[in-house]
Amino acid sequence: MKVFEANQAAWDQAAERGNPYAQPVSAEEVAAARQGRWRIHLSDIKAVPQEWLGDVTGRRILCLAGGGGQQAPLLAAAGAEVTVIDASTGQLAQDRAVADRQGLHLTTVQGDMADLSMFDDEQFDAIVNPVSTLFVPNLTPVWRECHRTLSPGGTLLTGFLNPDEFVFDSEALDDRGEFVVRYPLPYIEHETLSAPGVAARQAAGDMFHFSHTMDAQLGGIIAAGFVITGFYEDRRPESDGNPICRYLPSYFVVRAERRQ
């Protein structure tokens, strides 16, 4: 099956349904960002430390797989020159809607996060990537393209899902709160599920996931030429009803720099 197209369609539907990751920021948040008081999230609860990016005024920032009207408008309001690339037209529409509503300038590009060929070498000073690598099969081209398009000394901020979550039977966890170990890692959803299971996910408009190893995530970032300079964990909020938040972190967020 064509996973890219399936996930693209699923995110278009998610934007229409009001998915939490497709909820645009408020006018109040944009106003605060204009005054230098911006807070962006690459995971559910903890905000990115503002010093990880510093003063963004005039900085060229790429929001990678960052549609949804969340990070990009705030960074634009804070004075950055922002470009957003995302596979989903619905997610990009959220960014354009906030920009139109608040009088912001940002550029939206539809495309694959693993193929940044439309951008020049060293075009950006920073790349901001919310949790999204779980939707692509191979991370090597993602990190390679991030390194190519960042200027020397540039900053990569990326969040990713804890791969250990994928060992559990999601139905048992979501429906009954039971932790049932079922799947070996790395988890490739469209190859793991039965044909009826794959069809059911597509019919429901659900995304297909890839767990990835820590080698592919952290090791891949280092192998691409980055130096990791910051790291924190985050958990799911209690309000989403998933009991996993009581036992382990669901997200890891990394700051890395391209060597000078």
N, C-alpha and C positions, 0 to 999 in steps of 0.2 A: 504494500500500500504506500501511497505518497503521504508520508507523515507531515511534511512541511505544509502541504495544502490543507490537510485535515486540521492541523493546529491553527492555521491561519483562519479557516472558517469558524473554528470553535471560539477563537478570540473575538472575531467579529460579533458572534452571538453573545459572548460574555459582555461586550461593551453595550449591547442593546438591553441586556438583562440587568444591568447595574451591578456587575461583579465588583467586589471591593477594590480590585486592582484596576478598575476602570472608572473610579469615582474621582472626578476632577477636584482640585483644591478650591478652597473658598476665596471670595474676594478679600476677606480679612487676612488670610494667609499671604495672599499676593501683596497686600498693602504693607504687611510686616516685612516681607522680603525686600520691598523697595526701600525700606529703612535699614536694611542690613541685618534684619532679624529673621533669617530663613532657616528652616529645618526640613531636610529631606530624609526620607526613609528608603532603605534598600531591603528592609525586612519589616516585620509586622509592628514591633513595639519600639525598639530603640532607634533613635534618630542618629544619623551619621554625625560624628563630631565635626563641628564647623571648621575646626583647624585642619581637618583632613584635606580641605580644599582651599581654605583661607579666603582672602579677598578675591572674589570671582569677577570683579569689574573688568570688562574687556577681554576676559579669557574665553578661548574658543573651546566649547564643551560639547561633546557628543553624548547624547542619552541613547545608549545602545539597548535595543529591544525595550525601549523606555516609553512607549506610548501609554496613554491613559489619563493624560492631563494632570500629572502629579509632580514629578521631579522637574521636568523641563520648564513649565511656567514659573516656578519659584526661582530657578536659576536665572531665567531671562529677566525676571523682575529685579533680581539682585544685581543685574548689570552685565551678565555673561552673554556672549554670542552663542546661541544654542541651536544645535541641530538634533533632531530626533529621528532615529531610524527604527522601524517596527514592521513586522510582517502584516499586521492587521490594519486595514483601512479604518475600521471602527475605532480602534485605539488611537490612531493618529487624528481622527476627527475630534476626539476629546481634547487633544492639545490645541488644535486650531480653534475650537470653540472657546477655550479659556483665553487664548491669545486675542481673539476678536472681542471677547467680553471685557477684557482688562486693558486693551490697547498695548499688547506686548508684541515684540517681533521675535519669531522663531521659525526655523525651517523644518519642514517635515518631509521625510523620504520613506517610501515603502520599499522594504527589502529584507534580505536574509542577514542575520547578525554574523553569520560565518563568511559573508561575501561583502566586503566593504570596498570593492573595486571602483565604485563611483567617487571615492574620496582619494585625495592625493596623499603621498607620503608626508608624514609629520604635519598633517593639517590641523590637529587638535592639541590643546594643552592639557585636556583632561577628558576621560571617558567615565561615564556613570552608568552602571549596569545593574538594575534591580534584579531580583531573583527571576531568572529566565533560562539559564543554561540547561535546566531539566527538560526543556522542550526541543533540544537539538541533539543529534546522535553523536557528533564528534566535536570535541572542544579544541583540538589542535588548531584548526583554521581560525577559530574565534580569537584565541590568544595571539596567534601570529598576526592577524589583521589589526588587533588592538595595538600591538607593538609597532607595526608599520605605520599606522596613521597617527600615532602619538609623537609629539616633538620630544627630543632628548630632555630628560628631567620631568617629562609629563607624568601625570597621575592616572592610575586606573583604580576605580572603586567598583567592586563587584560583590553581589550577594548570591549565595547558592544554598540549596536545600540540603540538609543533613541526609546523606544517602542511606543511613541506617533505618530511616522511616519506611523505606520500600520493602523491608523484609516482612512487614506485617500485612495480614489480610485486611484490606481497607474496609470491606463490608462489615466484618466483625468489629473492627475498631469504631467505625462511624455509627453503626446501628446498635451495637450492644456494649460498646466501651471495653471490648475484650482484646487483649494483645495476643494474637495468634500468629506465630512465626510460620510463614508460608513460602516466601519466595527467596531464592538465592540471589546474590548480588554479583555483578551489576544487573539491574533490572531494566529490561527493554519491553515496555508494555505491549506494543503491538505484536511482538513475537512470543510473549508469555501467555497472553490471554487466548482463549479459544476463538474460533472464527465467529461464533455467535456473540461472544464477549466483545470482540472488536466492533462488530456491527452495532451492538447496543450502545457502546461509547460514542460512536459516530452519530447515531440517531439522537442521542441525548445532548449532542453538542459538547461533549467532554474532550479535553485535551489528552494527548498521548505523551507519556513521560519516559525519561531516561535517567537512571539514578546517578551514573558516573562515579568513578572512584576518587578518593582523595589524591591519588597520583595524577589523575586527569585534571582535577581542579587546581590544587596548590602546586603540585609538581609541574603541571602544564604551564602555569603562569611563570614559574621560575625558568623552565626550559625555553620559554619564548623570549627570555632576556630581561625579565623584570626582577626587581628586588622587593620582597614583601616588607613593608614598613609599618603595617598596622593590622589588627585582627580583633574581632569580638564575636561573641555568640548572642543569639536572640531566641526567644521562644514564641510559640503561638499564643494568642490571647485566650484567656479562659472563656471569653464570650463566644468563641466559634464552636464550642462544644466538643472539641477533640481532646481527650484526656492525655494525649501524649505530652502536652505541655507540663504536666506534673512530674515527668520522669526524665526528659532529656531535651536539649535545645533542638530546635527545628532548622535554624538558620545559622550560617557562618557568613561574616562580612569581612572583606579583605581590602586593605589599601596596598597598592604596589606602585613602584616608580620605574619608568624606563631609565636605564643607565645613561648618564651623560656621554 
